[in-house]
Amino acid sequence: MSYDKNARGARRSRKKVCAFCVDKVDNIDYKDIARLRKFTSDRAKILPRRVTGTCAYHQRELTTAIKRARHVALLPYSSD
């Protein structure tokens, strides 16, 4: 499991790490649709840092890349 139980039975979640820092990605390309889709919800909304585990620097770059991909019609603005 991804969590441990302490003495009271409450969950302690595992610390999320930035996928871009682990892969040593220099810049996030807006044309990499497969990677960008992992960071959007089924409603085509950008997922927050607390859900994805990305660092602040890469979250800002990710947001910009998703918005650029939406602008050139590679990603939808909303779900169908």
C-alpha positions, 0 to 999 in steps of 0.5 A: 500500500502507499500508506502506513497506519500509525497507532491511532489508525490514521493514514500517513501518506507517502511523500510525492516526488516531482516526476520531472525532477526525477527524470531530469527534464529541462523543459516541458514541451507543449507538443508532448500530449501523452505526458501533459494528459497525465496532469489533467483531470477527466474534465480537462482541468489542470491537476494541482500540485498536492495531487500530482506531487510536482514541485513549484517550478515544474508546476508553473512550466506544466501549466504554461505548456498545457495552456499552449497546447490548448491554444493550438488545439492539441488539448481540449479546454473542456471535456466533451 
